[in-house]
Every structure is written in C-alpha cells, then in structure tokens.
C-alpha cells in the first residue's frame, strides 16, 4: 500500500508518466500514431481500474504493465506496413551524429518478437530490474533473463558490421 498515493491525483500521475509510457509503447509497436493510441487506451484502462491498484509496487510499474500488455496486443494485430523512423528518446528525427546508430538500433529492435522487444525496452530504456519486468510481462525473472539473452543475441547479429572481404591479389 506504500505506493497507492502515487495515483491519488491521476491527472498529476498522467503528466508525470506519459512520456515514459508513450516511449515504451512506441518501442513495441514501432508506429507513432499507434503508440499514442495504445498509450491513451492504457491510461483509460488504468483510470478505470485505479480502485483495484493495491500499491504494492510503484505506480509507474503498474502503468507500464498495462501499457506493455496493450502494446503487445496491438503488435499482434495485423496493420498496414508504414515505417516511420523516429528517435525513441523523444519522437523527433535526430539529424546529429549517431543518428544512424539510433536508426539501425530502432530497425533491429523492430525485428525482435514483441515480448523480447518489450523486455529490452523495459530493461534498457526504463532501467527496471528483472523482478519488475517479470511482473509487468506476467512471467518469471528467469524467463526475463532468457528473453533478454535471446534479444541481445539477435541485436548483436543484426548490428554486427559486415566483414571486409579481401580482393584477389591483396589490392582493392
């Protein structure tokens, strides 16, 4: 019950948590419009069920569970393929150095299955521990470790630079 007061003023809770919730949804569904829809649906669900929030974990973790579940459900639904390359950190195109790396990472994240994508986002973008991620995803901490391990292996494979091939005679 220690965290129950975090959502007492739901408007303030919304203001404080919206950007993190939206970014989590965006990383999972990979479409800005769909992420905004998922985030709004999650807040409606959270508001409707706020009386059932027991306050055993932080309000943001409770909300992230709702957002991630909504995003995973949305990611499973077929949708037209429209890709928008945005910076996960703020939803804006990043024209600075390093943006190519961010675009590559965002693309590689999109190739992961939704549950692996959610685990990566919760761990590395939101800095949740395995126990909290397990609670949000409705799985065990051991499974979180397995999800992250498989996801990181796939990301390494995707982001590995292509080896240079030698030209016959040793000259390019």
C-alpha positions in Angstrom: 0.0 0.0 0.0 3.1 2.2 0.1 2.6 3.3 -3.5 -1.2 3.8 -3.5 -0.8 7.6 -3.1 1.1 7.9 -6.3 -2.1 7.6 -8.4 -4.4 9.5 -6.0 -4.1 12.6 -8.2 -4.5 10.8 -11.5 -4.0 14.0 -13.6 -0.6 14.6 -12.0 0.2 10.9 -12.4 -0.6 11.2 -16.1 1.6 14.2 -16.5 4.5 12.6 -14.7 4.3 9.3 -16.5 3.0 9.9 -20.0 6.3 10.3 -21.9 7.8 7.1 -20.4 4.6 5.2 -21.2 4.5 6.5 -24.7 8.1 5.6 -25.4 7.5 2.1 -24.1 4.5 1.7 -26.5 6.4 3.3 -29.4 9.4 0.9 -29.0 7.0 -2.1 -29.0 4.5 -1.1 -31.8 7.0 1.0 -33.9 4.4 3.4 -35.1 3.9 6.9 -33.6 0.2 7.0 -34.1 -0.4 3.5 -32.9 1.8 4.2 -29.9 -0.3 7.2 -29.0 -3.5 5.2 -29.3 -2.1 2.4 -27.2 -0.9 4.8 -24.6 -4.3 6.5 -24.4 -6.1 3.2 -24.2 -3.7 2.2 -21.3 -4.5 5.3 -19.4 -8.2 4.8 -19.8 -7.8 1.2 -18.5 -5.6 2.4 -15.7 -8.1 5.1 -14.7 -10.9 2.7 -14.8 -9.1 0.2 -12.6 -7.4 2.6 -10.3 -9.5 1.5 -7.3 -8.0 -2.0 -7.7 -4.4 -0.8 -7.6 -3.1 -2.2 -4.4 0.0 -0.1 -4.3 2.4 -3.0 -3.7 4.7 -1.7 -6.5 5.4 1.8 -7.9 2.5 3.3 -9.9 4.8 3.7 -12.9 5.5 -0.1 -12.9 1.7 -0.8 -12.6 1.1 1.5 -15.5 3.9 0.0 -17.6 2.3 -3.4 -17.2 -0.9 -2.0 -18.7 0.9 -0.2 -21.5 3.1 -3.2 -22.4 0.1 -5.6 -22.4 -1.8 -3.1 -24.7 1.2 -2.7 -26.9 1.8 -6.4 -27.2 -1.8 -6.9 -28.1 -1.6 -4.1 -30.7 1.6 -5.5 -32.1 -0.1 -8.9 -32.7 -2.9 -7.3 -34.7 -2.2 -7.0 -38.4 -1.7 -3.5 -39.7 -0.5 -1.8 -42.8 3.3 -1.6 -43.1 4.2 2.1 -42.7 7.6 2.7 -41.2 8.4 5.9 -39.5 12.0 6.4 -38.3 12.0 8.3 -35.1 14.2 8.8 -32.2 12.9 6.7 -29.2 14.2 9.3 -26.8 11.7 12.0 -27.9 9.8 11.1 -31.0 11.7 13.5 -33.2 14.1 12.9 -36.1 17.7 13.2 -34.9 19.9 14.7 -37.5 23.0 14.8 -35.3 26.0 12.4 -35.3 25.0 9.0 -34.0 21.5 9.1 -35.6 22.5 6.4 -38.0 23.2 4.1 -35.0 19.9 5.0 -33.5 18.1 4.3 -36.7 19.9 0.9 -37.0 19.1 0.1 -33.4 15.4 1.1 -33.9 15.3 -1.1 -37.0 16.9 -4.0 -35.3 14.5 -3.7 -32.3 11.7 -3.9 -34.7 12.8 -7.3 -36.0 12.5 -8.8 -32.5 9.4 -10.6 -31.4 7.1 -8.2 -29.4 7.8 -9.8 -26.0 11.6 -9.6 -26.5 11.2 -6.0 -27.6 9.2 -5.2 -24.5 11.8 -6.8 -22.3 14.6 -4.8 -23.9 12.7 -1.5 -23.6 11.8 -2.1 -20.0 15.3 -3.1 -19.0 17.5 -0.7 -21.1 15.2 2.3 -21.7 13.3 2.3 -18.4 16.0 0.6 -16.2 13.6 -1.8 -14.5 15.1 -4.8 -12.7 14.2 -8.4 -13.7 11.6 -8.8 -11.0 9.7 -5.7 -12.1 10.0 -6.7 -15.7 8.7 -10.1 -14.8 5.7 -8.6 -13.0 4.9 -6.3 -16.0 5.2 -9.0 -18.6 3.4 -11.6 -16.4 6.3 -14.1 -16.4 9.2 -15.2 -14.2 12.5 -13.4 -13.6 14.2 -16.4 -15.2 12.2 -16.1 -18.3 13.0 -12.3 -18.4 16.7 -13.3 -18.4 16.1 -15.7 -21.3 14.1 -13.1 -23.3 16.8 -10.5 -22.8 19.6 -13.0 -23.7 17.8 -14.1 -27.0 17.0 -10.5 -27.8 20.6 -9.2 -27.2 22.0 -12.1 -29.3 19.7 -11.2 -32.2 20.5 -7.5 -31.8 24.2 -8.2 -31.9 23.8 -10.3 -35.1 21.7 -7.6 -36.7 24.0 -4.7 -35.8 27.3 -6.6 -36.5 29.2 -4.7 -39.2 29.8 -6.7 -42.4 33.3 -8.1 -42.6 35.5 -6.7 -45.3 36.4 -9.2 -48.0 39.8 -9.3 -49.4 40.1 -8.7 -53.1 42.2 -11.2 -55.1 45.8 -10.1 -55.2 45.6 -8.2 -52.0 44.6 -4.9 -53.7 41.2 -3.2 -53.8 
